[in-house]
C-alpha cells in the first residue's frame, strides 16, 4: 500500500509540474518548476520581497523516483538571498550579495557573502574587483569548515586586452591558490586567453581560444 501511495505521489507530482507554466512569476511570487532528470523534478517556490529591500526567500523541493515510479527521496532546501547595488558616480558601482541555504534533511547549510566593484579608472582602462567569503555548516558533525575566500582583480583596456589576478583560500588554509590570466580579443569574434595557476608546488598553464557569433 505504501509503495502504491509513493508511486502515485510521484506520478501526481510529475503531472502537476507538466501542467504548470515553466516560470510563473507574478510581482511577488517565485514559481519555477523544472525537470532535472528522467524521473526527477524540482520546484522552487518563494517570494520577492519589496524591491527596495533586494530580498528573496523560499523553499526548493526535489522529487526523485526510480524506474517503477516509486519516490526514492525528497530533498528539501530553504534559501534566501539579498542584493544591493549603489552607483556612487557615473561609471562606478558596487554590488553586494548575501546568499544562504539550508538542507532540511541533512541539517547542513551554506552562507556566502560577495561583492563586485567596477569603475572607470581612465578613459582607456576599466577596473573590476570581486571578493567572496563563504562557510559551510556540516549538520551531521555539527561543525563549521571555516571561511573560504576568493578574490580577483581585472583590468580591461580599450584595445581588447584584459589582465586578471586571482586568489583562493580554504577555511583551514591548507589550500592556497593564486593565478594570473591574460585575455586578448581579436576582432569582434575571437578571444585568446592564457592562464597561469599556482597551487602548493604545482604550476599549471593553459591556452585557449573562443569564437563567438550572434545571429
LODREN-965398 format. One record per residue: residue in three letters; x, y, z of N, C-alpha, C in turn. Coordinates in steps of 0.001 Angstrom, whole numbers, padded with zeros to 6 digits, always signed. Layout:
% LODREN-965398
ALAXYZXYZXYZ...
END
This chain:
% LODREN-965398
UNK+000827-001205+000000+000000+000000+000000+000862+001256+000000UNK+001933+001207+000832+002818+002368+000920+003519+002608-000413UNK+003971+001502-001083+004639+001648-002374+003699+002254-003399UNK+002410+001802-003383+001450+002348-004336+001231+003838-004091UNK+001177+004224-002820+000977+005632-002482+002147+006469-002946UNK+003394+005977-002708+004590+006711-003104+004664+006822-004619UNK+004314+005722-005311+004333+005732-006770+003293+006704-007306UNK+002081+006685-006705+001038+007591-007137+001441+009044-006865UNK+002150+009256-005753+002592+010610-005425+003563+011145-006451UNK+004494+010296-006913+005451+010734-007931+004741+011057-009232UNK+003752+010237-009599+003020+010478-010843+002218+011764-010771UNK+001571+011998-009628+000797+013228-009477+001687+014453-009509UNK+002866+014358-008874+003780+015500-008875+004259+015799-010291UNK+004573+014743-011076+005013+014935-012458+003923+015586-013282UNK+002675+015126-013094+001561+015726-013836+001348+017167-013421UNK+001492+017444-012137+001336+018811-011636+002399+019727-012223UNK+003629+019215-012311+004718+020006-012876+004467+020270-014349UNK+004024+019239-015067+003812+019381-016506+002696+020365-016810UNK+001717+020447-015919+000591+021339-016171+000875+022768-015755UNK+001968+022983-015015+002314+024322-014552+003162+025021-015583UNK+003106+026349-015682+003970+027079-016609+005419+026934-016220UNK+006332+027028-017195+007757+026845-016924+008249+027829-015887UNK+007838+029065-015996+008188+030066-014991+006968+030944-014784UNK+006303+030775-013643+005107+031570-013375+005434+032540-012266UNK+005881+033700-012638+006274+034685-011654+005381+035906-011759UNK+004685+036205-010674+003978+037454-010589+004901+038445-009896UNK+004360+039562-009511+005183+040595-008905+005907+040083-007668UNK+005217+039311-006829+005804+038870-005569+006111+037371-005541UNK+005490+036592-006417+005606+035140-006347+006739+034603-007207UNK+007515+033671-006647+008524+032915-007398+007988+031494-007548UNK+007851+031053-008785+007298+029712-009077+008083+029154-010248UNK+008994+028221-009980+009892+027711-011017+009950+026189-010987UNK+009007+025512-011631+009104+024058-011758+010018+023688-012924UNK+010701+022570-012806+011574+022113-013891+011810+020616-013761UNK+012157+020015-014885+012526+018600-014883+014045+018524-014884UNK+014627+017820-013908+016080+017769-013767+016660+016398-014083UNK+015811+015455-014459+016281+014119-014806+015154+013290-015374UNK+015465+012037-015713+014461+011161-016308+013254+011006-015401UNK+013496+010804-014106+012401+010662-013143+012636+011589-011959UNK+013076+012794-012257+013379+013749-011193+012829+015123-011564UNK+012189+015757-010606+011586+017062-010818+011974+017996-009675UNK+012014+019278-010002+012368+020269-008999+011330+021392-009027UNK+011040+021924-007855+010117+023040-007754+010678+024060-006779UNK+010869+025289-007256+011296+026400-006395+010110+027324-006171UNK+009777+027517-004920+008681+028388-004534+009229+029442-003573UNK+008866+030693-003798+009357+031730-002906+008654+033053-003114UNK+009182+034062-002459+008602+035390-002525+009689+036417-002812UNK+009369+037349-003706+010169+038549-003881+009638+039599-002926UNK+010425+039958-001941+010004+040998-001020+010068+042348-001724UNK+009547+043412-001150+009558+044704-001837+010905+045021-002470UNK+010868+045561-003688+012073+045728-004499+013169+046494-003777UNK+012801+047469-002973+013822+048275-002323+014635+047481-001301UNK+014103+046333-000853+014851+045515+000104+015853+044602-000587UNK+015625+044267-001870+016531+043382-002601+016565+041967-002054UNK+015484+041535-001409+015484+040251-000699+014517+039264-001331UNK+014951+038000-001405+014111+036899-001841+014272+035758-000839UNK+013241+034923-000724+013320+033763+000166+012319+032724-000289UNK+012639+031453+000013+011710+030410-000387+012207+029030-000037UNK+011679+028042-000750+011985+026642-000483+012077+025887-001801UNK+013019+024958-001891+013201+024101-003064+012793+022672-002710UNK+011985+022055-003596+011618+020650-003452+012183+019885-004647UNK+012842+018772-004396+013264+017852-005447+012578+016511-005200UNK+011948+015967-006232+011326+014649-006129+012020+013717-007102UNK+012596+012649-006586+013332+011687-007404+012719+010309-007224UNK+012428+009661-008352+011782+008357-008323+012612+007348-009094UNK+012412+006056-008801+013086+005016-009569+012286+004712-010830UNK+012743+003725-011618+012102+003432-012908+010656+002971-012756UNK+010312+002427-011589+008939+001961-011396+008020+003079-010942UNK+008591+004244-010671+007779+005384-010265+007711+005618-008776UNK+008347+004731-007977+008331+004901-006524+009302+006014-006122UNK+008861+006892-005232+009701+008005-004794+010841+007487-003935UNK+012070+007858-004293+013239+007450-003525+013565+008435-002422UNK+013506+009720-002744+013848+010735-001753+013237+012071-002172UNK+013069+012950-001217+012523+014291-001489+013418+015317-000790UNK+014594+015612-001371+015460+016635-000767+014746+017992-000732UNK+014860+018673+000379+014208+019960+000563+015214+020959+001110UNK+015238+022167+000512+016178+023187+000954+015454+024517+001152UNK+015798+025195+002233+015358+026564+002462+016443+027503+001950UNK+016052+028605+001335+017046+029519+000788+016568+030967+000935UNK+017544+031853+000912+017235+033276+000911+018408+034020+000286UNK+018146+035185-000277+019203+035983-000887+018887+037467-000730UNK+019942+038242-000645+019835+039692-000539+020836+040311-001491UNK+020433+041339-002211+021309+042003-003178+021068+043504-003118UNK+022170+044252-003186+022053+045705-003140+023145+046318-004010UNK+022778+047282-004823+023741+047949-005706+023686+049450-005501UNK+024869+050048-005445+024972+051500-005347+025810+052010-006512UNK+025452+053163-007016+026196+053825-008078+026650+055186-007549UNK+027890+055219-007054+028393+056429-006416+028609+057564-007406UNK+028984+057193-008633+029280+058201-009651+029134+057545-011012UNK+029028+058312-012088+028953+057708-013425+030146+056780-013676UNK+029847+055557-014092+030908+054598-014376+031469+053915-013153UNK+030847+054092-011976+031346+053492-010746+030185+052848-009999UNK+030315+051553-009665+029222+050857-008985+029772+049822-008015UNK+028953+049492-007031+029286+048465-006045+028044+047623-005818UNK+028201+046300-006016+027081+045375-005809+027464+044375-004717UNK+026582+044228-003715+026799+043277-002628+025702+042221-002658UNK+026085+040969-002366+025130+039863-002357+025350+039001-001120UNK+024259+038545-000545+024301+037597+000567+023352+036455+000236UNK+023874+035217+000235+023076+034036-000093+023198+033000+001025UNK+022075+032422+001395+022058+031385+002422+021135+030256+001983UNK+021538+029022+002286+020640+027891+002054+020851+026855+003146UNK+019804+026069+003388+019812+025110+004484+019064+023857+004055UNK+019708+022703+004213+019092+021428+003867+018282+020908+005047UNK+016994+020701+004834+016123+020221+005902+016485+018793+006294UNK+016887+017966+005325+017171+016562+005604+018488+016369+006344UNK+019548+017053+005908+020868+016830+006497+021205+017815+007612UNK+020474+018937+007674+020800+019946+008667+022031+020753+008315UNK+022510+020668+007078+023698+021391+006639+023289+022661+005898UNK+024184+023627+005898+023859+024873+005231+025095+025634+004798UNK+024884+026626+003943+025967+027440+003405+025589+028918+003493UNK+026575+029730+003836+026414+031180+003837+027497+031765+002936UNK+027108+032657+002026+028081+033253+001091+027818+034747+000968UNK+028873+035525+001162+028822+036973+001014+029790+037366-000089UNK+029329+038166-001055+030182+038558-002179+029966+040023-002520UNK+030957+040593-003175+030844+041981-003625+031557+042127-004959UNK+031058+043036-005781+031650+043332-007085+031702+044844-007247UNK+032914+045372-007367+033102+046812-007531+033690+047072-008922UNK+033075+047950-009678+033570+048305-011013+033670+049825-011117UNK+034684+050278-011854+034812+051707-012089+035690+051965-013309UNK+035575+053165-013845+036387+053591-014978+037617+054301-014407UNK+038778+053655-014520+039994+054235-013968+040492+055396-014817UNK+040509+055184-016128+040888+056216-017092+040000+056034-018311UNK+039990+056955-019245+039178+056751-020453+039527+055470-021208UNK+040708+054907-020956+041129+053714-021689+041158+052450-020828UNK+040898+052566-019519+041044+051426-018616+039825+051309-017702UNK+039233+050110-017659+038162+049776-016716+038706+048816-015667UNK+038267+048974-014428+038722+048113-013342+037538+047347-012736UNK+037852+046157-012219+036830+045331-011574+037476+044551-010434UNK+036889+044630-009250+037382+043890-008087+036233+043055-007527UNK+036447+041756-007435+035410+040847-006938+035944+040078-005734UNK+035126+039984-004680+035510+039258-003480+034339+038404-003010UNK+034654+037244-002453+033592+036408-001890+034122+035658-000670UNK+033223+035462+000296+033525+034738+001523+032387+033769+001767UNK+032724+032526+002036+031681+031525+002243+032084+030566+003352UNK+031081+029980+003975+031319+028989+005017+030229+027933+004953UNK+030614+026696+005221+029695+025565+005149+029527+024951+006537UNK+028281+024734+006929+027994+024082+008201+027598+022634+007944UNK+028328+021703+008566+028061+020282+008427+027108+019851+009537UNK+025856+019600+009172+024857+019246+010166+025091+017894+010804UNK+025743+016992+010071+025991+015656+010616+027015+015699+011740UNK+028067+016537+011571+029133+016619+012577+029047+017876+013437UNK+028046+018732+013172+027872+019970+013939+029133+020825+013939UNK+029706+021031+012763+030930+021816+012659+030845+022785+011476UNK+031537+023922+011619+031749+024859+010516+033101+024565+009898UNK+033237+024769+008599+034508+024455+007937+035407+025678+007816UNK+035142+026713+008590+035948+027925+008472+035421+028790+007334UNK+036224+029724+006902+035815+030664+005860+036662+030454+004612UNK+036003+030187+003505+036680+030108+002212+036613+031476+001548UNK+037694+031895+000939+037727+033224+000327+038142+033134-001135UNK+037682+034100-001895+038055+034202-003305+038165+035679-003658UNK+039259+036058-004315+039487+037448-004694+039971+037497-006143UNK+039540+038497-006865+040043+038688-008222+040051+040173-008554UNK+041048+040571-009328+041178+041936-009818+041345+041861-011328UNK+040530+042621-012051+040615+042621-013510+040829+044042-014022UNK+041702+044140-014992+041972+045404-015668+041729+045203-017149UNK+040821+045978-017725+040466+045841-019133+040781+047143-019861UNK+041424+047021-021019+041782+048200-021804+040863+048332-023007UNK+040885+049510-023610+040049+049730-024788+040621+049066-026035UNK+041758+048377-025909+042350+047626-027022+041930+046161-027011UNK+041021+045808-026089+040547+044428-026028+041420+043513-025195UNK+042332+044084-024398+043201+043293-023540+042676+043303-022116UNK+042717+042136-021475+042251+042022-020100+043295+041261-019275UNK+043662+041818-018119+044585+041173-017183+043809+040800-015927UNK+044011+039557-015448+043276+039060-014295+044244+038518-013252UNK+044106+038961-012009+044810+038402-010858+043775+037770-009947UNK+044025+036563-009428+043039+035898-008583+043729+035081-007490UNK+043003+034879-006412+043495+034078-005308+042351+033402-004586UNK+042596+032176-004106+041569+031392-003420+042204+030735-002190UNK+041510+030778-001059+041968+030075+000136+040806+029288+000726UNK+041117+028169+001414+040106+027383+002107+040104+027754+003584UNK+039106+027266+004312+038935+027657+005695+040117+027357+006587UNK+040779+026209+006384+041912+025853+007233+043256+026214+006593UNK+043209+026936+005470+044404+027425+004768+045337+026301+004301UNK+044799+025068+004172+045644+024001+003648+045682+024016+002120UNK+044882+024869+001515+044884+025002+000061+044831+026490-000285UNK+045950+027011-000780+046037+028404-001203+046432+028415-002671UNK+045593+029016-003498+045851+029036-004939+045871+030466-005445UNK+046794+030737-006332+046876+032047-006966+046956+031852-008474UNK+046570+032863-009210+046591+032733-010663+046655+034072-011360UNK+047119+034004-012605+047194+035171-013479+046599+034775-014819UNK+045781+035633-015363+045199+035380-016676+045383+036579-017589UNK+045596+036317-018864+045719+037365-019882+044790+037008-021030UNK+043959+037962-021401+042957+037728-022447+043068+038821-023504UNK+042960+038407-024763+043069+039375-025857+041988+039089-026894UNK+041218+040119-027228+040214+039979-028272+040848+040263-029626UNK+040530+039417-030589+040987+039596-031963+039757+039833-032827UNK+039524+041073-033157+038304+041394-033870+037114+041309-032939UNK+035958+041054-033483+034735+041011-032676+034291+039600-032336UNK+034992+038577-032834+034527+037202-032655+035505+036293-031919UNK+036796+036580-031955+037800+035648-031431+038463+036222-030181UNK+038604+035365-029164+039291+035747-027930+040329+034681-027596UNK+041568+035111-027366+042656+034221-026963+042941+034466-025482UNK+043122+033376-024724+043351+033517-023286+044460+032580-022815UNK+045328+033096-021936+046372+032298-021289+046193+032408-019787UNK+046359+031271-019074+046215+031243-017623+047412+030560-016988UNK+047849+031102-015861+048940+030539-015080+048441+030426-013638UNK+048326+029191-013143+047788+028955-011804+048800+028201-010950UNK+048955+028680-009717+049924+028080-008799+049204+027580-007559UNK+049456+026324-007194+048889+025718-006003+049945+024823-005372UNK+050300+025104-004108+051363+024361-003424+052633+024430-004271UNK+053138+023289-004724+054344+023277-005545+054043+023030-007014UNK+052798+023230-007409+052374+022928-008775+052050+024205-009535UNK+052571+024289-010753+052261+025406-011641+051593+024854-012887UNK+050373+025298-013159+049630+024850-014329+049453+026007-015290UNK+049651+025731-016559+049451+026747-017597+048472+026227-018634UNK+047739+027123-019225+046779+026733-020257+046590+027877-021234UNK+046269+027509-022472+045978+028478-023521+044687+028038-024203UNK+043780+028971-024404+042503+028626-025026+042090+029713-026005UNK+041222+029330-026925+040679+030272-027902+039167+030096-027948UNK+038463+031203-028075+036992+031157-028095+036474+031965-029268UNK+035527+031376-029973+034894+032061-031105+033424+032248-030791UNK+032924+033440-030883+031510+033712-030611+030904+034495-031772UNK+029643+034254-031997+028936+034997-033033+027486+035139-032644UNK+026798+036098-033166+025389+036325-032905+024629+036351-034234UNK+023443+035794-034188+022594+035847-035378+021137+035913-034982
END
